[in-house]
Amino acid sequence: MHADSSHPHLRLVGRETVDTAPDWRDHSARRDVERETRAAALNTNLDPADPRWVLAARAHHELDGSTLSPERRERILRTARRLGVRMFEANMIIAIVQDHARANRPLGDAQSLLGLLRKPEREVADRSAWTRWIGAAVLAVLANLILIWWLLGR
């Protein structure tokens, strides 16, 4: 038996394809996210007209102890839609309010958590409502014009 056969010959394969620059080297995106999260966490004072705070107050009002009936939850979710709050955020707000109620903490303590949630883009909701009203008015005028044309055309 040869001395060489007792020691297997190993070689490194694919070394050219190894990425030597890890993805985490570019920290700018990570730093931006961390900075935004810290700023949101430190911003504990929500505007009283902020839809997140309005919805939290509404949810707090609808609670029976720390429980929420399905009918009341549906009312809160309808309010959330009108305020432009996405369903995910609305359910998170309800969960935060229920958690504070279970722990007997005041609703004001929830402001820092509510501030972490995405702020609704109210202009989009307002614009879509106006678009629907304008569309309905245009359709009504067109329907009236067609009716007048049909009545006078005979």
N, C-alpha and C positions, 0 to 999 in steps of 0.2 A: 504494500500500500504506500502510495506517495505521501509525503509530508504535506503537499499542497491540498490533497483531497480531504484532509481532516479539518481544514479551515475553509469554510465556504467563501466564495468571492462575492462580496456585496458591492453594489454600486448605487449611487443616488440617481433616481430617474425623475425626470420632470422638473429639474431645478430651475429651468428657464421660465416655467410657468408660475412659479411661486411669486406672489405679490409681496414685495418687500416693503411697500408703503401701506400700512394698515389704514382702514377706512376712518378710524377714530382720530387720525392726525389733524383733520380739519375740524377744529373745535368751534368755529364761528357759529354754526347752526345750533350746536348744543348750548353755547353760551347765550344765544338769543332766547332760546326756549327757557333756560334757567332764569334769565333776567326778567322775562315776562311773567313767569310763574311767581317769582319773589315779589314783583310789583303788585300783582293781583292779590297775593296773600297779605301784603302790608296795607292794601287799600281796604280798610274795614268800614268805611263810611259810604254806604250806597245812597244815591239820591233817592228821596222818598218817592219820586215818580219813576224810578227805574223799574222796568217790567219784572225783573227777577224779584225785587223786593215787594212789589204789588202782589205778585203771584204767591209769594211766601206768606204775606199777611192774609191773603184770601184763604190759603190752605190752612193756616193756623186757626182762622175763624171757623172753618168747616170741620175741624177735628172734634171728635167726641172722645176726650181723654187723649190717647195717642193713636186711636183708630180712625179710619176713614171709610165710610160706606162706599160701595161702587157708584151709587148715584152722585154722591158728593164729589168723588174723584172725577167723574165725567164732567161735572159742572166746572171743576177747576181746570180740566184739560181744555174745555171749550173757551174758558177765559184766557188760557195760555195761547190758544190759536188766535184769538182776537188781539192779544198783545204782541203777537209776532214771535212768541217763544216756541222753539222747536220742541217736539214731544219728548225727546231724550232729556233736554234740560228741564222741562216741566216735571217729568217724573223724578229727576234728581232733586229738584226743589222740594217736591212733596216728601221725598225720603229724608232730606235734611231736616225739614220741619217736624216730621214724625219722630226722628231721632232725638231732636231737642226736647220734644214733648215727653218722650219716654224717660229722658234723663232729668226732667224737671228743670231744664235750663231755659232762660228767657230767649225769646225769638231774636232779640238784638244781638245775641252772641253768634248767631248764624250768619251775620253779614260777611265775615271774612270768607266763609265757605261759599256763600252765594256769589261773592266777587270772583271766585275762581271759574265759575261757569261762563260760557260764552254769552256776551251781551247780544240781545236780539237786534237785528237790523230793522228797526221800525220803519224806516223810509220805504223799504221793499214792501212791507205789508200794507202801508198806506197807499203806495203807488198801485199795487195790485187791486186794492179796493176801488180806487178812483178809476182805474182802467175798466173794471167791471161795470161801474155806474155809467161811464161814458159809453161803453159798448151797448148797454141796455137802452140808453137814451137814443142812440143812433138807430138801433133796431126798431124802437117804437116809432120814430119819425119815418123810417122807411116803410113800416107796416101801414102807417096812416096815409102816406103818399100813394102806396099801391092801392089801398082801399078807396081813396078819392078818385084815382085814375080809373079804377074798375067801375065805380058808381057813375061817374060822369061820361065814361066812354060808351055807355049803352044808349 
